[in-house]
Amino acid sequence: MLALAASPPAPDDSSGSHQPRLTLQSPRILVYDDFLPEAEFAALRAQVSRDEYHHVHERRVEKSWRATEGNPMRTGEVLWCAHPRTAGGLDVTYPTGKPLDRMFEQILASLPRSHELVGQPRADWKALSAAAWAYPAGCALAQHWDGRQYTGAYTFFVHKRWKLHWGGLLIVLDDDDSVRPPLLETHEWLDDDEHSERMLRTGTGVCIFPRPNRMVFIGARTPHMVTRVDPNAGDHTRLSITGFFQREFTPARLGEQSRLARVKAPQGAVFEARACSGDKCELALHRSVGTEVLVRLDACAEPVLRFIAGHAEFFARELPWPQSMSDRLRLCEELIRIGVLRPS
């Protein structure tokens, strides 16, 4: 049974006592509006706009998206850990020193109301992830439910504005145990007849518009989908931060992209080596003017990353790096082959 929450008076952000407005509550979802104070929301939106993105199908076809659902983009993953020491010394966790921290803090502050939906830290889940997602016009996400390794999920809309007919709607589907779908299988990635038949037995759901500064908590094993971003959106991209309440946290499996080493470099820059999705690593250089991804390597075993991190000052120099990522890769491989770089 859905319940519309009474709207409290607008809070005074200057008092430091900002309270998000609970808009919708049900056994499977919670919706908050004005989740962050406006200034903090603007700072987070600016951070997300500056972050590095990659296409979800960059390495291989990701079958969570059907063949006609476009090629969304995402950033790397940041974690809040209930037990920071379990990160094994890896620099992967909150606090990041960036506006994203305030979103984590507001999520934790909301737990007295949302814990029945997503569980309690430490007791039910060990880590909370965050990654930004960009859906340009033409992108969508098929009906699915999140894996058993999560106690729940959230989506926070961070685009500057959104209009009624721009699409990109989050649909939370009604279901019962008899129609709850399995994990997406290959034949259903190519053909949605079985999914459609199952879900249309009930054929109802809740439509959530991607209103800016809106936070949506979703309970475990709740089927949901994102409708296609309409051409009417033009160059307005549906931008969100999405994360999962993870039952377990294992440093060896840090999500899609995680930091392994951060080393100070000349002129106040910071060099960062990151593990990416099991079989790839990424080298990035952070300067005051922004972040530059130097190269992606088709290997991310810990010894390789530690080797790269051990030569951070070399990689952080103002070298004439080739513009092509593949050329950068070949340069790094050649430097290693001829012995210019050696393991520490």
DRENDO-1510 file (C-alpha; in Angstrom, 1 decimal, always signed):
<recs>
REC; n; res; u; v; w
REC; 1; MET; +0.0; +0.0; +0.0 .
REC; 2; LEU; +1.5; +3.3; -1.1 .
REC; 3; ALA; +1.5; +6.2; +1.4 .
REC; 4; LEU; +2.1; +9.8; +0.4 .
REC; 5; ALA; +4.0; +11.5; +3.1 .
REC; 6; ALA; +3.0; +14.9; +4.4 .
REC; 7; SER; +5.4; +17.6; +3.3 .
REC; 8; PRO; +7.1; +19.5; +6.2 .
REC; 9; PRO; +7.9; +23.1; +6.0 .
REC; 10; ALA; +10.9; +23.9; +3.8 .
REC; 11; PRO; +14.0; +23.8; +5.9 .
REC; 12; ASP; +16.4; +26.6; +6.4 .
REC; 13; ASP; +19.7; +25.4; +4.9 .
REC; 14; SER; +21.7; +28.0; +6.7 .
REC; 15; SER; +20.8; +26.4; +10.0 .
REC; 16; GLY; +22.7; +23.2; +9.1 .
REC; 17; SER; +19.5; +21.2; +10.0 .
REC; 18; HIS; +18.4; +20.3; +6.5 .
REC; 19; GLN; +15.7; +17.6; +6.4 .
REC; 20; PRO; +14.9; +15.8; +3.1 .
REC; 21; ARG; +11.2; +15.7; +2.2 .
REC; 22; LEU; +9.7; +12.2; +2.2 .
REC; 23; THR; +7.4; +12.1; -0.8 .
REC; 24; LEU; +6.5; +8.5; -1.2 .
REC; 25; GLN; +6.7; +5.4; +1.0 .
REC; 26; SER; +5.8; +1.8; +0.3 .
REC; 27; PRO; +7.0; -1.7; +1.4 .
REC; 28; ARG; +9.4; -1.6; -1.6 .
REC; 29; ILE; +10.5; +2.0; -2.2 .
REC; 30; LEU; +11.1; +5.3; -0.4 .
REC; 31; VAL; +11.3; +8.6; -2.3 .
REC; 32; TYR; +12.8; +11.7; -0.9 .
REC; 33; ASP; +12.9; +15.1; -2.6 .
REC; 34; ASP; +15.3; +18.0; -1.8 .
REC; 35; PHE; +17.6; +15.3; -0.5 .
REC; 36; LEU; +20.6; +17.7; -0.2 .
REC; 37; PRO; +20.6; +21.4; +0.4 .
REC; 38; GLU; +20.7; +23.3; -2.9 .
REC; 39; ALA; +24.4; +24.4; -2.6 .
REC; 40; GLU; +25.6; +20.9; -1.8 .
REC; 41; PHE; +23.5; +19.5; -4.6 .
REC; 42; ALA; +25.0; +21.9; -7.0 .
REC; 43; ALA; +28.5; +21.1; -5.9 .
REC; 44; LEU; +27.8; +17.3; -6.3 .
REC; 45; ARG; +26.4; +17.9; -9.7 .
REC; 46; ALA; +29.5; +19.8; -10.7 .
REC; 47; GLN; +31.7; +17.0; -9.4 .
REC; 48; VAL; +29.8; +14.3; -11.3 .
REC; 49; SER; +30.0; +16.4; -14.5 .
REC; 50; ARG; +33.9; +16.5; -14.1 .
REC; 51; ASP; +34.3; +12.8; -13.4 .
REC; 52; GLU; +35.8; +10.4; -15.9 .
REC; 53; TYR; +33.2; +8.1; -17.7 .
REC; 54; HIS; +33.4; +5.0; -19.9 .
REC; 55; HIS; +30.8; +3.3; -22.0 .
REC; 56; VAL; +29.2; +0.2; -20.5 .
REC; 57; HIS; +29.9; -1.8; -23.7 .
REC; 58; GLU; +33.4; -0.6; -24.0 .
REC; 59; ARG; +35.0; -4.0; -23.4 .
REC; 60; ARG; +32.2; -6.4; -24.2 .
REC; 61; VAL; +28.4; -6.4; -24.6 .
REC; 62; GLU; +26.9; -6.0; -21.1 .
REC; 63; LYS; +23.7; -8.0; -21.3 .
REC; 64; SER; +21.9; -6.1; -18.5 .
REC; 65; TRP; +21.0; -3.8; -21.4 .
REC; 66; ARG; +19.1; -5.2; -24.3 .
REC; 67; ALA; +20.6; -4.8; -27.8 .
REC; 68; THR; +18.5; -1.7; -28.6 .
REC; 69; GLU; +18.9; +0.1; -25.3 .
REC; 70; GLY; +21.9; +2.3; -26.3 .
REC; 71; ASN; +25.3; +2.6; -24.7 .
REC; 72; PRO; +25.1; +4.4; -21.3 .
REC; 73; MET; +28.2; +5.8; -19.6 .
REC; 74; ARG; +29.4; +5.3; -16.0 .
REC; 75; THR; +32.1; +6.4; -13.7 .
REC; 76; GLY; +34.2; +4.3; -11.3 .
REC; 77; GLU; +32.9; +3.1; -8.0 .
REC; 78; VAL; +33.4; +4.7; -4.6 .
REC; 79; LEU; +32.6; +2.8; -1.4 .
REC; 80; TRP; +31.5; +3.6; +2.2 .
REC; 81; CYS; +32.6; +0.7; +4.3 .
REC; 82; ALA; +30.9; -0.2; +7.6 .
REC; 83; HIS; +34.3; -1.6; +8.8 .
REC; 84; PRO; +36.9; +0.5; +7.0 .
REC; 85; ARG; +39.7; -1.8; +8.2 .
REC; 86; THR; +38.3; -4.5; +5.9 .
REC; 87; ALA; +39.5; -2.5; +2.9 .
REC; 88; GLY; +42.9; -4.0; +3.5 .
REC; 89; GLY; +44.7; -0.7; +3.3 .
REC; 90; LEU; +43.4; +0.1; -0.2 .
REC; 91; ASP; +42.3; +3.7; -0.7 .
REC; 92; VAL; +38.8; +3.0; -1.9 .
REC; 93; THR; +36.5; +4.4; +0.7 .
REC; 94; TYR; +34.7; +7.4; +2.1 .
REC; 95; PRO; +35.7; +10.0; +3.0 .
REC; 96; THR; +36.8; +11.2; -0.5 .
REC; 97; GLY; +37.1; +14.9; +0.4 .
REC; 98; LYS; +34.6; +15.6; -2.4 .
REC; 99; PRO; +30.9; +16.6; -2.5 .
REC; 100; LEU; +30.0; +12.9; -2.8 .
REC; 101; ASP; +30.7; +12.6; +0.9 .
REC; 102; ARG; +27.6; +14.6; +1.8 .
REC; 103; MET; +25.4; +12.3; -0.2 .
REC; 104; PHE; +26.8; +9.3; +1.8 .
REC; 105; GLU; +26.2; +11.1; +5.0 .
REC; 106; GLN; +22.7; +12.0; +4.1 .
REC; 107; ILE; +22.0; +8.4; +3.2 .
REC; 108; LEU; +23.3; +7.2; +6.6 .
REC; 109; ALA; +21.2; +9.9; +8.3 .
REC; 110; SER; +18.1; +8.5; +6.5 .
REC; 111; LEU; +18.6; +5.0; +7.9 .
REC; 112; PRO; +16.2; +5.3; +10.9 .
REC; 113; ARG; +13.4; +5.4; +8.3 .
REC; 114; SER; +14.9; +3.4; +5.5 .
REC; 115; HIS; +16.6; +0.6; +7.4 .
REC; 116; GLU; +13.5; -1.6; +7.2 .
REC; 117; LEU; +13.8; -1.4; +3.4 .
REC; 118; VAL; +17.6; -1.8; +2.9 .
REC; 119; GLY; +18.8; -3.1; +6.3 .
REC; 120; GLN; +21.3; -1.9; +8.9 .
REC; 121; PRO; +25.0; -1.3; +8.4 .
REC; 122; ARG; +27.2; -4.0; +9.8 .
REC; 123; ALA; +24.3; -6.2; +10.8 .
REC; 124; ASP; +22.8; -6.5; +7.3 .
REC; 125; TRP; +25.3; -4.9; +4.9 .
REC; 126; LYS; +29.0; -4.2; +5.0 .
REC; 127; ALA; +29.5; -1.6; +2.2 .
REC; 128; LEU; +27.6; +1.0; +0.2 .
REC; 129; SER; +28.7; +1.8; -3.3 .
REC; 130; ALA; +28.3; +4.9; -5.5 .
REC; 131; ALA; +28.8; +5.4; -9.2 .
REC; 132; ALA; +27.5; +8.1; -11.6 .
REC; 133; TRP; +25.5; +7.0; -14.6 .
REC; 134; ALA; +24.8; +9.1; -17.8 .
REC; 135; TYR; +21.9; +8.1; -20.1 .
REC; 136; PRO; +21.8; +10.3; -23.2 .
REC; 137; ALA; +18.8; +10.2; -25.6 .
REC; 138; GLY; +18.1; +6.7; -26.8 .
REC; 139; CYS; +19.4; +4.9; -23.7 .
REC; 140; ALA; +17.2; +2.7; -21.5 .
REC; 141; LEU; +17.6; -0.2; -19.0 .
REC; 142; ALA; +15.6; -3.4; -19.2 .
REC; 143; GLN; +13.4; -4.7; -16.5 .
REC; 144; HIS; +15.5; -6.5; -13.9 .
REC; 145; TRP; +16.0; -7.0; -10.2 .
REC; 146; ASP; +19.3; -6.6; -8.3 .
REC; 147; GLY; +21.3; -9.6; -7.2 .
REC; 148; ARG; +21.0; -11.5; -3.9 .
REC; 149; GLN; +24.4; -10.0; -2.8 .
REC; 150; TYR; +22.5; -6.7; -2.1 .
REC; 151; THR; +20.0; -5.8; +0.6 .
REC; 152; GLY; +18.8; -2.9; -1.4 .
REC; 153; ALA; +19.8; -0.1; -3.8 .
REC; 154; TYR; +19.3; +3.6; -4.4 .
REC; 155; THR; +19.2; +6.1; -7.3 .
REC; 156; PHE; +19.9; +9.8; -6.8 .
REC; 157; PHE; +19.0; +12.1; -9.7 .
REC; 158; VAL; +21.7; +14.8; -10.2 .
REC; 159; HIS; +20.9; +16.4; -13.6 .
REC; 160; LYS; +20.2; +20.1; -13.5 .
REC; 161; ARG; +16.6; +19.8; -14.8 .
REC; 162; TRP; +14.2; +17.3; -16.4 .
REC; 163; LYS; +11.0; +17.7; -18.3 .
REC; 164; LEU; +7.8; +15.7; -18.4 .
REC; 165; HIS; +8.2; +14.3; -21.9 .
REC; 166; TRP; +11.9; +13.6; -21.8 .
REC; 167; GLY; +11.5; +9.9; -20.7 .
REC; 168; GLY; +14.0; +8.2; -18.5 .
REC; 169; LEU; +11.3; +7.2; -16.0 .
REC; 170; LEU; +12.1; +4.8; -13.2 .
REC; 171; ILE; +9.4; +2.2; -13.2 .
REC; 172; VAL; +9.0; +0.0; -10.1 .
REC; 173; LEU; +6.9; -3.0; -11.0 .
REC; 174; ASP; +4.3; -4.7; -8.9 .
REC; 175; ASP; +5.0; -8.4; -8.5 .
REC; 176; ASP; +4.6; -11.5; -6.3 .
REC; 177; ASP; +6.7; -14.6; -5.9 .
REC; 178; SER; +5.0; -16.3; -8.8 .
REC; 179; VAL; +6.1; -13.7; -11.3 .
REC; 180; ARG; +9.4; -12.6; -9.8 .
REC; 181; PRO; +12.0; -12.8; -12.7 .
REC; 182; PRO; +15.3; -14.7; -12.6 .
REC; 183; LEU; +18.5; -13.0; -13.4 .
REC; 184; LEU; +18.6; -11.8; -17.0 .
REC; 185; GLU; +19.5; -14.7; -19.3 .
REC; 186; THR; +21.0; -14.5; -22.8 .
REC; 187; HIS; +17.9; -15.5; -24.7 .
REC; 188; GLU; +15.9; -12.8; -22.7 .
REC; 189; TRP; +18.6; -10.2; -23.6 .
REC; 190; LEU; +17.7; -10.8; -27.2 .
REC; 191; ASP; +14.0; -11.6; -26.8 .
REC; 192; ASP; +11.8; -10.1; -24.0 .
REC; 193; ASP; +8.7; -12.3; -24.5 .
REC; 194; GLU; +9.2; -14.3; -21.3 .
REC; 195; HIS; +9.9; -11.2; -19.2 .
REC; 196; SER; +6.8; -9.4; -20.7 .
REC; 197; GLU; +4.6; -12.4; -20.1 .
REC; 198; ARG; +5.6; -12.7; -16.4 .
REC; 199; MET; +5.4; -9.0; -15.5 .
REC; 200; LEU; +2.1; -8.4; -17.4 .
REC; 201; ARG; +0.4; -11.0; -15.3 .
REC; 202; THR; +0.2; -8.1; -12.8 .
REC; 203; GLY; +0.8; -5.3; -15.2 .
REC; 204; THR; +1.0; -2.5; -12.7 .
REC; 205; GLY; +3.7; -0.5; -11.1 .
REC; 206; VAL; +4.8; +2.9; -9.7 .
REC; 207; CYS; +6.2; +5.5; -12.1 .
REC; 208; ILE; +8.9; +7.8; -10.6 .
REC; 209; PHE; +10.0; +10.8; -12.6 .
REC; 210; PRO; +13.7; +11.6; -12.5 .
REC; 211; ARG; +13.2; +14.9; -10.6 .
REC; 212; PRO; +16.5; +16.6; -9.8 .
REC; 213; ASN; +17.7; +16.2; -6.2 .
REC; 214; ARG; +15.4; +13.2; -5.7 .
REC; 215; MET; +16.6; +10.1; -3.9 .
REC; 216; VAL; +14.9; +6.7; -4.4 .
REC; 217; PHE; +15.6; +3.7; -2.1 .
REC; 218; ILE; +14.6; +0.3; -3.6 .
REC; 219; GLY; +14.2; -2.8; -1.5 .
REC; 220; ALA; +15.9; -6.1; -2.4 .
REC; 221; ARG; +14.4; -8.3; -5.2 .
REC; 222; THR; +12.2; -5.5; -6.4 .
REC; 223; PRO; +11.8; -5.5; -10.3 .
REC; 224; HIS; +12.4; -2.2; -11.9 .
REC; 225; MET; +13.4; -0.6; -15.2 .
REC; 226; VAL; +14.3; +2.7; -16.8 .
REC; 227; THR; +12.3; +3.8; -19.8 .
REC; 228; ARG; +14.1; +5.1; -22.9 .
REC; 229; VAL; +15.4; +8.7; -22.7 .
REC; 230; ASP; +13.3; +10.4; -25.5 .
REC; 231; PRO; +14.8; +12.4; -28.4 .
REC; 232; ASN; +12.8; +15.3; -26.9 .
REC; 233; ALA; +15.6; +15.5; -24.3 .
REC; 234; GLY; +18.0; +16.7; -26.9 .
REC; 235; ASP; +21.5; +17.1; -25.4 .
REC; 236; HIS; +20.1; +16.9; -21.9 .
REC; 237; THR; +21.5; +13.7; -20.3 .
REC; 238; ARG; +19.8; +11.8; -17.6 .
REC; 239; LEU; +22.4; +11.9; -14.8 .
REC; 240; SER; +22.2; +9.8; -11.6 .
REC; 241; ILE; +24.3; +8.3; -8.9 .
REC; 242; THR; +23.3; +4.7; -8.2 .
REC; 243; GLY; +24.6; +2.3; -5.6 .
REC; 244; PHE; +24.0; -0.9; -3.7 .
REC; 245; PHE; +23.9; -2.0; -0.1 .
REC; 246; GLN; +26.4; -4.9; -0.2 .
REC; 247; ARG; +25.9; -7.8; +2.1 .
REC; 248; GLU; +29.6; -8.6; +2.0 .
REC; 249; PHE; +32.8; -6.6; +1.2 .
REC; 250; THR; +35.8; -8.3; -0.2 .
REC; 251; PRO; +38.8; -6.1; -1.1 .
REC; 252; ALA; +39.6; -8.4; -4.0 .
REC; 253; ARG; +36.2; -7.6; -5.6 .
REC; 254; LEU; +35.9; -3.9; -5.3 .
REC; 255; GLY; +33.3; -3.4; -8.0 .
REC; 256; GLU; +33.6; -2.1; -11.5 .
REC; 257; GLN; +36.5; +0.3; -10.8 .
REC; 258; SER; +38.4; +0.9; -7.6 .
REC; 259; ARG; +41.6; +2.7; -6.5 .
REC; 260; LEU; +44.5; +0.6; -5.6 .
REC; 261; ALA; +47.2; +3.2; -5.0 .
REC; 262; ARG; +47.4; +7.0; -4.8 .
REC; 263; VAL; +50.8; +8.6; -4.8 .
REC; 264; LYS; +51.7; +12.3; -4.7 .
REC; 265; ALA; +53.4; +13.5; -7.8 .
REC; 266; PRO; +55.4; +16.6; -8.7 .
REC; 267; GLN; +53.7; +20.1; -8.7 .
REC; 268; GLY; +51.0; +18.9; -6.3 .
REC; 269; ALA; +49.5; +16.4; -8.6 .
REC; 270; VAL; +48.2; +13.0; -7.5 .
REC; 271; PHE; +48.9; +9.8; -9.5 .
REC; 272; GLU; +46.3; +7.0; -9.2 .
REC; 273; ALA; +46.4; +3.4; -10.2 .
REC; 274; ARG; +42.9; +1.7; -10.4 .
REC; 275; ALA; +41.7; -1.8; -10.9 .
REC; 276; CYS; +39.0; -2.0; -13.5 .
REC; 277; SER; +36.5; -4.8; -13.9 .
REC; 278; GLY; +38.6; -7.9; -13.3 .
REC; 279; ASP; +41.0; -7.8; -16.2 .
REC; 280; LYS; +42.0; -4.2; -16.8 .
REC; 281; CYS; +43.8; -1.4; -15.0 .
REC; 282; GLU; +43.7; +2.4; -15.5 .
REC; 283; LEU; +46.3; +5.0; -14.8 .
REC; 284; ALA; +45.1; +8.5; -14.0 .
REC; 285; LEU; +46.7; +11.8; -13.1 .
REC; 286; HIS; +44.8; +14.3; -11.0 .
REC; 287; ARG; +45.8; +18.0; -11.3 .
REC; 288; SER; +44.1; +21.2; -10.2 .
REC; 289; VAL; +42.7; +21.6; -13.7 .
REC; 290; GLY; +41.1; +18.2; -13.7 .
REC; 291; THR; +41.7; +14.5; -14.1 .
REC; 292; GLU; +43.4; +12.8; -17.1 .
REC; 293; VAL; +43.3; +9.1; -17.7 .
REC; 294; LEU; +46.8; +8.3; -19.0 .
REC; 295; VAL; +46.3; +4.7; -20.2 .
REC; 296; ARG; +44.2; +1.5; -19.8 .
REC; 297; LEU; +46.0; -1.8; -19.7 .
REC; 298; ASP; +44.6; -5.2; -20.4 .
REC; 299; ALA; +45.8; -6.6; -17.1 .
REC; 300; CYS; +45.1; -5.6; -13.6 .
REC; 301; ALA; +46.7; -8.2; -11.4 .
REC; 302; GLU; +47.8; -6.7; -8.1 .
REC; 303; PRO; +51.6; -7.0; -8.9 .
REC; 304; VAL; +51.1; -5.0; -12.1 .
REC; 305; LEU; +49.3; -2.2; -10.3 .
REC; 306; ARG; +51.9; -2.2; -7.6 .
REC; 307; PHE; +54.6; -2.0; -10.2 .
REC; 308; ILE; +52.9; +1.0; -11.9 .
REC; 309; ALA; +52.3; +2.7; -8.5 .
REC; 310; GLY; +55.9; +2.2; -7.7 .
REC; 311; HIS; +56.8; +4.4; -10.7 .
REC; 312; ALA; +54.2; +7.1; -10.1 .
REC; 313; GLU; +56.7; +10.0; -10.4 .
REC; 314; PHE; +57.8; +8.8; -13.8 .
REC; 315; PHE; +54.2; +8.5; -15.1 .
REC; 316; ALA; +53.3; +11.9; -13.6 .
REC; 317; ARG; +56.0; +13.8; -15.5 .
REC; 318; GLU; +55.1; +16.1; -18.3 .
REC; 319; LEU; +55.8; +13.5; -20.9 .
REC; 320; PRO; +54.6; +13.9; -24.5 .
REC; 321; TRP; +51.9; +11.3; -24.0 .
REC; 322; PRO; +50.3; +10.1; -27.3 .
REC; 323; GLN; +46.7; +11.1; -27.7 .
REC; 324; SER; +45.6; +7.6; -28.6 .
REC; 325; MET; +45.0; +5.2; -25.6 .
REC; 326; SER; +46.3; +2.3; -27.7 .
REC; 327; ASP; +49.5; +4.3; -28.4 .
REC; 328; ARG; +49.9; +5.0; -24.7 .
REC; 329; LEU; +49.6; +1.4; -24.0 .
REC; 330; ARG; +52.2; +0.5; -26.5 .
REC; 331; LEU; +54.5; +3.1; -25.1 .
REC; 332; CYS; +54.2; +1.7; -21.5 .
REC; 333; GLU; +54.7; -1.8; -22.8 .
REC; 334; GLU; +57.8; -0.8; -24.7 .
REC; 335; LEU; +59.3; +1.0; -21.7 .
REC; 336; ILE; +58.8; -2.1; -19.6 .
REC; 337; ARG; +60.2; -4.4; -22.4 .
REC; 338; ILE; +63.4; -2.4; -22.8 .
REC; 339; GLY; +63.9; -2.2; -19.1 .
REC; 340; VAL; +63.5; +1.5; -18.6 .
REC; 341; LEU; +60.9; +0.6; -15.9 .
REC; 342; ARG; +61.7; -2.2; -13.5 .
REC; 343; PRO; +59.7; -3.6; -10.6 .
REC; 344; SER; +60.5; -2.0; -7.3 .
</recs>
